[in-house]
Amino acid sequence: MTPDDPAPRETPVAPPLPFWPYFLRLLPLIVLWTVMAALLAWLLYARAWWSEESDRADMREWIDNTRIFRKTLAELTREHVDLLLDDAPGPDHANRLKNKRAEIAEQVRAMTEPPRVYSAQLPLFPEIYTLEVDFTGVPAPPGRDTSPIRWESPKPKPGGHARAQLHTLTLEPPLSRPGVAAAIRLEYRLHTYHQMQKQQDDFRFWQTVTASVLLPTTVFVGWLVLRYLRRERAREVTRFLNAHAHELRARELLQAQVAHQLAEQELLEAQVRQQAAEHATEELTRKVLEQQLDTARLESRAAEAERAALELKSQLYASIGIMAGSYAHNIKNLLVRPNDLLSRCIDATGTTREQQGMLQEVKNTLGTVTERLQQILHTVRRDPAKAEAVTRVDLAALVRESQGTWAEMGRDKWKIAISAAVPAGPEWVTGDLSHLQQAIENLVFNARDATFEMRNFLRDEAKREPDPARRRHRLLDAAAWKGEVALAVRRDGAEVVLEVRDNGIGMTPEVRENCLKTHFTTKRDNALYEGYSAGMGLGLSFVAVVLEHHGAKLEIDSAPHQGTTFRMRFPAAERA
């Protein structure tokens, strides 16, 4: 292998597939499979436990409606509790208590004897093992018998696996005295062995049906996922190899150009050496050739500069997508007011001075939208060979302008007061004017939504007030509540501090921890501000990106129902 031979090419390795984009594409399929599995599990559970719940309902009805001596067991229990708690007992009170306990015991015996005697002849009769009336929850005076009245079957309870068929039912009959409780406990077995076996067979059958449906579905879903990932992997590998091949071709072409220039340089140097001993005319020719050599070197440097400019251009194009998404989110917020005014104009029956004013406001707002679109076009068409530096921005003037833009709309439409406390002089920072303006507007919109949620919270709390007079007073207070959004700029040492404070709903620690994440929002399913904000989860994440690019720090102070303060610290620029 000679030095002139090209180096062997290494096979490029494609980068791994990104996780989240493909996971979000597969999320509907995964959710569908999960819902189906949950539905089958629920059907299996309902099938397994329906029979037992039906049996318990039958036993409750048997205890509540069985009358032996014209009264149910619950009514006799309530009468006995009244006798135990009688504050003015008569001379025969002890006999009445004794007779009532005997009556309850006879009622219990009369209810349990028929199922015990005829259990072998009538298999569907319940097998009663214990029926007890418990008075331990009755605070009777000393000397009055509150011991339980209990009946136990002489038939032994089943053991082994059959013991699982025993059930215990506890009922608390309604009493006329608050804080007093009596309990009726029943231990029984309702179904026979063959019926239990049939229930278990049915349960196994539905288990088999569920498995036969869920297993093929899981295999099919896994096959779809695997097929989709393989196809996407093949596409990614193809795109990567094509890009790598294009890069290799460009590199080979550049190497060929450099080799050609080096060959020309060597030829010129040989001609200079051959003509070194010749006449003065040949000396002049040599100088001309040296001049040509310098020109070739300059062209080589120009080619290297052009390659560096192309690399810069590709890096700039990679960031255009992120910037375009941020501009689109802000344009969505700007269209809130024009859409509202257009709807009102369409519903009107004539053109009045007020409607003319609304149309003019629509025109002004759409003009602002046009300016934002021009900013997007300027970013997209920016020449990669001409790098544009950030500028000095007067943060105080920017906040003052934002307050003037949104104060009227906040007062008339949003029912909030937007104020600004800024110094009279400029406060300079270094950054992108458009990005800073959008970040401030995103924070204002976020504060607007927070005040609307707070107003709804106060109204809902007032509606829960049981006292009509206080409820009316609290509703009036909720209607008179005023949202506030305060912007402030101040100097703090070598930093310029920008604060956006509101008296809205505030944030829990969990929301405060996740609020800067992309697509995280608490307004996804809330019709905030009459349906104009759907909650895309992009506003605060865009603010975080802008602050990071400007070298600024963000502090968030918030508590539930106590409002929120966003505090941004920018490095101060040198004064002019």
C-alpha positions as semicolon CSV with decimal commas, in nm:
position;residue;x (nm);y (nm);z (nm)
1;M;0,000;0,000;0,000
2;T;0,154;0,331;-0,115
3;P;0,102;0,674;0,040
4;D;-0,095;0,780;-0,268
5;D;-0,345;0,499;-0,229
6;P;-0,678;0,609;-0,075
7;A;-0,745;0,502;0,283
8;P;-0,996;0,216;0,324
9;R;-1,348;0,338;0,394
10;E;-1,507;0,245;0,723
11;T;-1,867;0,128;0,722
12;P;-2,074;0,400;0,891
13;V;-2,291;0,308;1,188
14;A;-2,640;0,460;1,186
15;P;-2,744;0,640;1,506
16;P;-3,005;0,469;1,727
17;L;-3,371;0,550;1,683
18;P;-3,496;0,838;1,901
19;F;-3,728;0,703;2,170
20;W;-3,994;0,969;2,231
21;P;-4,104;1,050;1,871
22;Y;-4,170;0,684;1,793
23;F;-4,323;0,621;2,135
24;L;-4,574;0,903;2,079
25;R;-4,663;0,760;1,736
26;L;-4,724;0,416;1,889
27;L;-4,910;0,557;2,192
28;P;-5,264;0,526;2,041
29;L;-5,203;0,155;1,967
30;I;-5,069;0,093;2,318
31;V;-5,362;0,280;2,477
32;L;-5,611;0,080;2,267
33;W;-5,453;-0,248;2,378
34;T;-5,451;-0,136;2,743
35;V;-5,820;-0,035;2,731
36;M;-5,914;-0,369;2,577
37;A;-5,717;-0,564;2,840
38;A;-5,877;-0,359;3,121
39;L;-6,225;-0,416;2,976
40;L;-6,172;-0,794;2,956
41;A;-6,039;-0,798;3,313
42;W;-6,340;-0,601;3,434
43;L;-6,583;-0,835;3,257
44;L;-6,406;-1,135;3,413
45;Y;-6,424;-0,976;3,758
46;A;-6,794;-0,885;3,720
47;R;-6,872;-1,238;3,602
48;A;-6,688;-1,395;3,897
49;W;-6,838;-1,182;4,178
50;W;-7,191;-1,113;4,056
51;S;-7,332;-1,435;4,204
52;E;-7,187;-1,367;4,550
53;E;-7,325;-1,011;4,560
54;S;-7,668;-1,146;4,457
55;D;-7,658;-1,396;4,745
56;R;-7,567;-1,124;4,995
57;A;-7,859;-0,911;4,871
58;D;-8,097;-1,209;4,916
59;M;-7,980;-1,260;5,275
60;R;-8,020;-0,888;5,354
61;E;-8,377;-0,902;5,222
62;W;-8,447;-1,221;5,429
63;I;-8,334;-1,050;5,751
64;D;-8,509;-0,716;5,674
65;N;-8,849;-0,861;5,569
66;T;-8,897;-1,180;5,775
67;R;-9,188;-1,130;6,022
68;I;-9,264;-1,401;6,278
69;F;-9,472;-1,204;6,531
70;R;-9,579;-0,916;6,304
71;K;-9,241;-0,751;6,346
72;T;-8,903;-0,791;6,180
73;L;-8,581;-0,860;6,369
74;A;-8,464;-0,502;6,306
75;E;-8,785;-0,358;6,459
76;L;-8,751;-0,580;6,769
77;T;-8,386;-0,473;6,803
78;R;-8,482;-0,105;6,787
79;E;-8,753;-0,154;7,055
80;H;-8,505;-0,335;7,282
81;V;-8,251;-0,050;7,243
82;D;-8,525;0,201;7,337
83;L;-8,598;0,000;7,654
84;L;-8,227;-0,017;7,741
85;L;-8,191;0,361;7,712
86;D;-8,523;0,452;7,874
87;D;-8,454;0,744;8,112
88;A;-8,783;0,701;8,309
89;P;-8,829;0,325;8,367
90;G;-9,149;0,204;8,531
91;P;-9,185;-0,055;8,803
92;D;-9,212;-0,337;8,545
93;H;-8,916;-0,218;8,337
94;A;-8,700;-0,521;8,424
95;N;-8,979;-0,761;8,320
96;R;-9,029;-0,571;7,995
97;L;-8,656;-0,597;7,919
98;K;-8,659;-0,968;7,998
99;N;-8,968;-1,029;7,784
100;K;-8,823;-0,829;7,492
101;R;-8,496;-1,032;7,503
102;A;-8,704;-1,352;7,508
103;E;-8,908;-1,226;7,213
104;I;-8,589;-1,150;7,013
105;A;-8,444;-1,491;7,102
106;E;-8,768;-1,661;6,988
107;Q;-8,762;-1,454;6,668
108;V;-8,403;-1,565;6,600
109;R;-8,489;-1,929;6,670
110;A;-8,800;-1,914;6,449
111;M;-8,599;-1,765;6,161
112;T;-8,317;-2,023;6,178
113;E;-8,503;-2,348;6,256
114;P;-8,677;-2,396;5,915
115;P;-8,355;-2,362;5,709
116;R;-8,178;-2,597;5,952
117;V;-8,455;-2,861;5,953
118;Y;-8,522;-2,862;5,578
119;S;-8,170;-2,797;5,447
120;A;-8,138;-3,157;5,320
121;Q;-8,483;-3,156;5,151
122;L;-8,448;-2,808;4,994
123;P;-8,091;-2,759;4,872
124;L;-8,147;-2,395;4,781
125;F;-8,229;-2,304;5,144
126;P;-7,939;-2,126;5,317
127;E;-7,746;-2,316;5,582
128;I;-7,743;-2,087;5,887
129;Y;-7,459;-2,148;6,134
130;T;-7,475;-1,835;6,351
131;L;-7,732;-1,553;6,396
132;E;-7,645;-1,294;6,660
133;V;-7,789;-0,960;6,776
134;D;-7,508;-0,753;6,936
135;F;-7,585;-0,463;7,178
136;T;-7,224;-0,372;7,272
137;G;-7,260;-0,037;7,099
138;V;-7,555;0,064;7,323
139;P;-7,446;0,284;7,620
140;A;-7,705;0,144;7,865
141;P;-7,706;0,237;8,235
142;P;-7,540;-0,008;8,477
143;G;-7,748;-0,308;8,571
144;R;-7,923;-0,350;8,235
145;D;-7,830;-0,658;8,032
146;T;-7,658;-0,568;7,701
147;S;-7,510;-0,910;7,631
148;P;-7,554;-1,045;7,275
149;I;-7,850;-1,267;7,185
150;R;-7,688;-1,552;6,990
151;W;-7,812;-1,865;6,814
152;E;-7,566;-2,128;6,693
153;S;-7,654;-2,427;6,479
154;P;-7,583;-2,770;6,630
155;K;-7,458;-2,872;6,288
156;P;-7,077;-2,835;6,270
157;K;-6,927;-2,585;6,031
158;P;-6,765;-2,723;5,715
159;G;-6,386;-2,755;5,715
160;G;-6,107;-2,776;5,460
161;H;-6,175;-2,626;5,120
162;A;-6,549;-2,603;5,196
163;R;-6,478;-2,344;5,468
164;A;-6,421;-2,088;5,190
165;Q;-6,796;-2,118;5,114
166;L;-6,885;-1,961;5,452
167;H;-6,991;-1,595;5,440
168;T;-7,048;-1,340;5,713
169;L;-7,305;-1,061;5,680
170;T;-7,328;-0,770;5,927
171;L;-7,628;-0,534;5,930
172;E;-7,684;-0,227;6,146
173;P;-8,061;-0,165;6,181
174;P;-8,164;0,202;6,181
175;L;-8,212;0,336;6,533
176;S;-8,395;0,647;6,648
177;R;-8,106;0,757;6,874
178;P;-7,791;0,920;6,733
179;G;-7,456;0,776;6,842
180;V;-7,611;0,439;6,932
181;A;-7,542;0,126;6,724
182;A;-7,660;-0,236;6,732
183;A;-7,549;-0,506;6,490
184;I;-7,708;-0,821;6,344
185;R;-7,443;-1,076;6,236
186;L;-7,519;-1,377;6,019
187;E;-7,282;-1,660;5,924
188;Y;-7,422;-1,877;5,643
189;R;-7,354;-2,093;5,341
190;L;-7,601;-2,050;5,055
191;H;-7,486;-2,254;4,754
192;T;-7,430;-2,626;4,739
193;Y;-7,106;-2,790;4,625
194;H;-7,228;-2,847;4,270
195;Q;-7,328;-2,481;4,227
196;M;-6,991;-2,366;4,357
197;Q;-6,820;-2,606;4,121
198;K;-7,028;-2,464;3,835
199;Q;-6,924;-2,110;3,930
200;Q;-6,559;-2,212;3,932
201;D;-6,602;-2,384;3,594
202;D;-6,765;-2,067;3,455
203;F;-6,481;-1,858;3,595
204;R;-6,222;-2,086;3,433
205;F;-6,415;-2,073;3,105
206;W;-6,415;-1,692;3,100
207;Q;-6,049;-1,695;3,197
208;T;-5,982;-1,912;2,891
209;V;-6,191;-1,680;2,672
210;T;-6,003;-1,376;2,803
211;A;-5,666;-1,541;2,746
212;S;-5,767;-1,657;2,397
213;V;-5,862;-1,298;2,307
214;L;-5,583;-1,114;2,487
215;L;-5,291;-1,340;2,381
216;P;-5,350;-1,317;2,000
217;T;-5,419;-0,947;2,038
218;T;-5,091;-0,901;2,226
219;V;-4,903;-1,099;1,964
220;F;-5,066;-0,896;1,687
221;V;-4,990;-0,565;1,857
222;G;-4,631;-0,673;1,918
223;W;-4,600;-0,774;1,553
224;L;-4,733;-0,436;1,441
225;V;-4,491;-0,252;1,671
226;L;-4,195;-0,465;1,558
227;R;-4,288;-0,421;1,193
228;Y;-4,326;-0,045;1,237
229;L;-3,989;-0,013;1,417
230;R;-3,811;-0,222;1,155
231;R;-3,957;-0,014;0,875
232;E;-3,862;0,312;1,046
233;R;-3,516;0,177;1,122
234;A;-3,469;0,086;0,756
235;R;-3,573;0,438;0,654
236;E;-3,337;0,596;0,907
237;V;-3,048;0,378;0,789
238;T;-3,121;0,461;0,424
239;R;-3,130;0,834;0,495
240;F;-2,812;0,812;0,701
241;L;-2,625;0,616;0,432
242;N;-2,737;0,857;0,160
243;A;-2,618;1,153;0,366
244;H;-2,288;0,977;0,440
245;A;-2,236;0,894;0,073
246;H;-2,307;1,256;-0,024
247;E;-2,054;1,374;0,235
248;L;-1,791;1,130;0,100
249;R;-1,847;1,249;-0,256
250;A;-1,806;1,610;-0,151
251;R;-1,490;1,525;0,042
252;E;-1,340;1,335;-0,253
253;L;-1,417;1,623;-0,488
254;L;-1,247;1,866;-0,252
255;Q;-0,942;1,638;-0,223
256;A;-0,921;1,615;-0,601
257;Q;-0,928;1,994;-0,627
258;V;-0,651;2,026;-0,366
259;A;-0,441;1,762;-0,543
260;H;-0,485;1,943;-0,873
261;Q;-0,377;2,271;-0,716
262;L;-0,074;2,101;-0,560
263;A;0,019;1,953;-0,898
264;E;0,000;2,297;-1,058
265;Q;0,214;2,437;-0,778
266;E;0,482;2,171;-0,831
267;L;0,481;2,234;-1,207
268;L;0,531;2,607;-1,156
269;E;0,815;2,547;-0,912
270;A;0,989;2,314;-1,164
271;Q;0,962;2,578;-1,435
272;V;1,110;2,835;-1,197
273;R;1,408;2,605;-1,120
274;Q;1,472;2,540;-1,493
275;Q;1,471;2,913;-1,579
276;A;1,684;3,021;-1,277
277;A;2,002;3,041;-1,488
278;E;1,845;3,210;-1,789
279;H;1,836;3,567;-1,901
280;A;1,665;3,861;-1,717
281;T;1,361;3,801;-1,933
282;E;1,336;3,454;-1,783
283;E;1,370;3,617;-1,436
284;L;1,065;3,830;-1,512
285;T;0,879;3,517;-1,620
286;R;0,974;3,350;-1,293
287;K;0,825;3,639;-1,093
288;V;0,505;3,610;-1,291
289;L;0,487;3,240;-1,210
290;E;0,540;3,313;-0,839
291;Q;0,253;3,558;-0,861
292;Q;0,034;3,286;-1,008
293;L;0,138;3,054;-0,725
294;D;0,025;3,311;-0,465
295;T;-0,306;3,343;-0,647
296;A;-0,359;2,968;-0,631
297;R;-0,292;2,970;-0,256
298;L;-0,546;3,248;-0,204
299;E;-0,804;3,047;-0,398
300;S;-0,737;2,746;-0,173
301;R;-0,800;2,959;0,137
302;A;-1,119;3,096;-0,019
303;A;-1,240;2,741;-0,077
304;E;-1,178;2,657;0,290
305;A;-1,368;2,969;0,400
306;E;-1,659;2,876;0,173
307;R;-1,672;2,526;0,327
308;A;-1,683;2,674;0,678
309;A;-1,967;2,906;0,570
310;L;-2,164;2,609;0,438
311;E;-2,126;2,430;0,772
312;L;-2,253;2,741;0,954
313;K;-2,549;2,758;0,717
314;S;-2,648;2,396;0,788
315;Q;-2,635;2,459;1,164
316;L;-2,856;2,766;1,127
317;Y;-3,114;2,576;0,923
318;A;-3,132;2,310;1,195
319;S;-3,259;2,569;1,449
320;I;-3,524;2,720;1,219
321;G;-3,780;2,450;1,308
322;I;-3,766;2,532;1,679
323;M;-3,800;2,906;1,615
324;A;-4,093;2,855;1,375
325;G;-4,282;2,649;1,636
326;S;-4,236;2,924;1,895
327;Y;-4,361;3,193;1,656
328;A;-4,666;2,981;1,567
329;H;-4,757;2,945;1,936
330;N;-4,746;3,323;1,985
331;I;-4,952;3,385;1,669
332;K;-5,220;3,156;1,818
333;N;-5,238;3,380;2,125
334;L;-5,254;3,695;1,912
335;L;-5,557;3,567;1,717
336;V;-5,772;3,544;2,033
337;R;-5,890;3,903;2,026
338;P;-5,951;3,936;1,645
339;N;-6,161;3,620;1,644
340;D;-6,378;3,752;1,927
341;L;-6,434;4,086;1,754
342;L;-6,513;3,925;1,419
343;S;-6,775;3,701;1,583
344;R;-6,941;4,004;1,743
345;C;-6,943;4,193;1,412
346;I;-7,100;3,898;1,228
347;D;-7,382;3,871;1,485
348;A;-7,457;4,245;1,464
349;T;-7,743;4,367;1,239
350;G;-7,597;4,704;1,143
351;T;-7,275;4,902;1,135
352;T;-7,246;5,150;1,424
353;R;-6,965;5,361;1,554
354;E;-6,886;5,100;1,816
355;Q;-6,863;4,830;1,548
356;Q;-6,636;5,055;1,344
357;G;-6,407;5,083;1,646
358;M;-6,403;4,706;1,685
359;L;-6,319;4,660;1,316
360;Q;-6,034;4,909;1,352
361;E;-5,904;4,715;1,651
362;V;-5,918;4,395;1,443
363;K;-5,717;4,571;1,175
364;N;-5,452;4,685;1,424
365;T;-5,423;4,339;1,583
366;L;-5,394;4,167;1,246
367;G;-5,122;4,419;1,162
368;T;-4,930;4,293;1,464
369;V;-4,980;3,937;1,338
370;T;-4,842;4,041;0,999
371;E;-4,532;4,185;1,164
372;R;-4,476;3,853;1,345
373;L;-4,509;3,665;1,017
374;Q;-4,252;3,898;0,864
375;Q;-4,017;3,807;1,148
376;I;-4,065;3,440;1,069
377;L;-3,996;3,500;0,698
378;H;-3,688;3,704;0,787
379;T;-3,558;3,417;1,002
380;V;-3,623;3,156;0,731
381;R;-3,463;3,362;0,451
382;R;-3,162;3,470;0,652
383;D;-2,839;3,424;0,457
384;P;-2,625;3,162;0,635
385;A;-2,308;3,335;0,511
386;K;-2,401;3,656;0,698
387;A;-2,408;3,588;1,070
388;E;-2,632;3,836;1,258
389;A;-2,529;3,926;1,614
390;V;-2,764;3,998;1,902
391;T;-2,835;4,362;1,988
392;R;-2,866;4,576;2,299
393;V;-3,228;4,578;2,422
394;D;-3,383;4,830;2,663
395;L;-3,577;4,591;2,888
396;A;-3,761;4,876;3,062
397;A;-3,889;5,014;2,731
398;L;-3,988;4,664;2,614
399;V;-4,194;4,602;2,930
400;R;-4,353;4,946;2,901
401;E;-4,451;4,872;2,539
402;S;-4,596;4,528;2,628
403;Q;-4,805;4,681;2,908
404;G;-4,941;4,943;2,669
405;T;-5,028;4,676;2,412
406;W;-5,229;4,448;2,642
407;A;-5,361;4,683;2,915
408;E;-5,677;4,784;2,726
409;M;-5,765;4,429;2,626
410;G;-5,698;4,311;2,982
411;R;-5,931;4,575;3,125
412;D;-6,216;4,539;2,870
413;K;-6,211;4,173;2,779
414;W;-6,006;3,979;3,034
415;K;-6,135;4,180;3,337
416;I;-5,785;4,212;3,480
417;A;-5,556;4,507;3,555
418;I;-5,215;4,496;3,381
419;S;-4,965;4,738;3,536
420;A;-4,593;4,806;3,489
421;A;-4,337;4,947;3,731
422;V;-4,023;5,037;3,534
423;P;-3,747;5,294;3,594
424;A;-3,745;5,616;3,396
425;G;-3,407;5,541;3,240
426;P;-3,310;5,246;3,018
427;E;-3,202;4,910;3,152
428;W;-2,988;4,749;2,882
429;V;-2,944;4,375;2,825
430;T;-2,793;4,187;2,532
431;G;-3,033;3,962;2,341
432;D;-3,290;3,906;2,067
433;L;-3,565;4,169;2,081
434;S;-3,827;3,946;1,917
435;H;-3,763;3,650;2,146
436;L;-3,773;3,865;2,460
437;Q;-4,099;4,025;2,347
438;Q;-4,258;3,685;2,289
439;A;-4,136;3,556;2,626
440;I;-4,297;3,852;2,810
441;E;-4,625;3,802;2,622
442;N;-4,627;3,430;2,706
443;L;-4,592;3,514;3,077
444;V;-4,875;3,771;3,051
445;F;-5,103;3,512;2,885
446;N;-5,013;3,257;3,151
447;A;-5,100;3,509;3,426
448;R;-5,429;3,584;3,249
449;D;-5,531;3,218;3,255
450;A;-5,430;3,189;3,622
451;T;-5,657;3,480;3,723
452;F;-5,947;3,327;3,529
453;E;-5,899;2,997;3,714
454;M;-5,891;3,187;4,046
455;R;-6,221;3,360;3,963
456;N;-6,381;3,022;3,887
457;F;-6,241;2,881;4,211
458;L;-6,392;3,164;4,420
459;R;-6,727;3,121;4,246
460;D;-6,732;2,745;4,305
461;E;-6,636;2,789;4,671
462;A;-6,919;3,040;4,717
463;K;-7,172;2,800;4,564
464;R;-7,079;2,538;4,824
465;E;-7,173;2,769;5,115
466;P;-7,481;2,613;5,288
467;D;-7,607;2,942;5,435
468;P;-7,809;3,128;5,164
469;A;-7,723;3,474;5,298
470;R;-7,350;3,402;5,324
471;R;-7,358;3,224;4,988
472;R;-7,509;3,534;4,823
473;H;-7,249;3,756;4,992
474;R;-6,962;3,531;4,882
475;L;-7,097;3,516;4,526
476;L;-7,099;3,896;4,516
477;D;-6,741;3,904;4,645
478;A;-6,638;3,651;4,380
479;A;-6,802;3,858;4,107
480;A;-6,626;4,173;4,232
481;W;-6,286;4,003;4,255
482;K;-6,032;4,166;4,023
483;G;-5,738;3,988;3,861
484;E;-5,404;4,168;3,865
485;V;-5,091;4,121;3,652
486;A;-4,793;4,335;3,754
487;L;-4,477;4,377;3,541
488;A;-4,165;4,523;3,702
489;V;-3,806;4,596;3,596
490;R;-3,528;4,687;3,839
491;R;-3,150;4,683;3,864
492;D;-2,987;4,444;4,113
493;G;-2,609;4,484;4,109
494;A;-2,472;4,343;3,782
495;E;-2,815;4,200;3,687
496;V;-3,138;4,339;3,546
497;V;-3,441;4,176;3,711
498;L;-3,774;4,132;3,529
499;E;-4,075;4,020;3,739
500;V;-4,422;3,910;3,623
501;R;-4,658;3,870;3,921
502;D;-5,027;3,772;3,932
503;N;-5,287;3,703;4,202
504;G;-5,422;3,395;4,024
505;I;-5,477;3,033;4,120
506;G;-5,109;2,964;4,197
507;M;-4,925;2,634;4,154
508;T;-4,875;2,323;4,361
509;P;-4,514;2,200;4,414
510;E;-4,571;1,930;4,152
511;V;-4,696;2,178;3,890
512;R;-4,415;2,422;3,973
513;E;-4,159;2,145;3,920
514;N;-4,296;2,043;3,578
515;C;-4,434;2,370;3,437
516;L;-4,125;2,439;3,220
517;K;-4,141;2,102;3,042
518;T;-4,254;2,096;2,679
519;H;-4,625;2,002;2,631
520;F;-4,688;2,000;3,008
521;T;-5,011;2,192;3,084
522;T;-5,287;2,203;3,344
523;K;-5,531;2,356;3,089
524;R;-5,563;2,062;2,848
525;D;-5,925;1,982;2,940
526;N;-6,029;2,321;3,084
527;A;-6,230;2,564;2,872
528;L;-6,025;2,855;3,004
529;Y;-6,124;3,205;2,907
530;E;-6,439;3,114;2,716
531;G;-6,270;2,851;2,502
532;Y;-5,988;3,064;2,354
533;S;-5,701;2,878;2,521
534;A;-5,667;2,503;2,471
535;G;-5,338;2,468;2,657
536;M;-5,063;2,341;2,427
537;G;-4,791;2,335;2,694
538;L;-4,550;2,547;2,483
539;G;-4,562;2,894;2,642
540;L;-4,347;2,844;2,952
541;S;-4,115;2,595;2,778
542;F;-4,044;2,862;2,514
543;V;-3,970;3,114;2,792
544;A;-3,723;2,867;2,948
545;V;-3,542;2,820;2,613
546;V;-3,520;3,196;2,552
547;L;-3,380;3,258;2,902
548;E;-3,123;2,981;2,857
549;H;-3,001;3,131;2,528
550;H;-2,973;3,474;2,694
551;G;-2,779;3,342;2,994
552;A;-3,062;3,442;3,229
553;K;-3,182;3,269;3,547
554;L;-3,547;3,199;3,629
555;E;-3,700;3,192;3,979
556;I;-4,063;3,088;4,046
557;D;-4,246;3,177;4,370
558;S;-4,595;3,027;4,391
559;A;-4,842;2,857;4,626
560;P;-5,197;2,727;4,570
561;H;-5,449;3,015;4,567
562;Q;-5,169;3,264;4,653
563;G;-5,066;3,381;4,304
564;T;-4,738;3,333;4,115
565;T;-4,424;3,543;4,059
566;F;-4,183;3,472;3,771
567;R;-3,848;3,643;3,839
568;M;-3,588;3,656;3,556
569;R;-3,232;3,777;3,612
570;F;-3,046;3,895;3,299
571;P;-2,678;3,990;3,287
572;A;-2,675;4,367;3,252
573;A;-2,517;4,505;2,935
574;E;-2,261;4,786;2,950
575;R;-2,413;5,131;2,937
576;A;-2,346;5,329;2,618
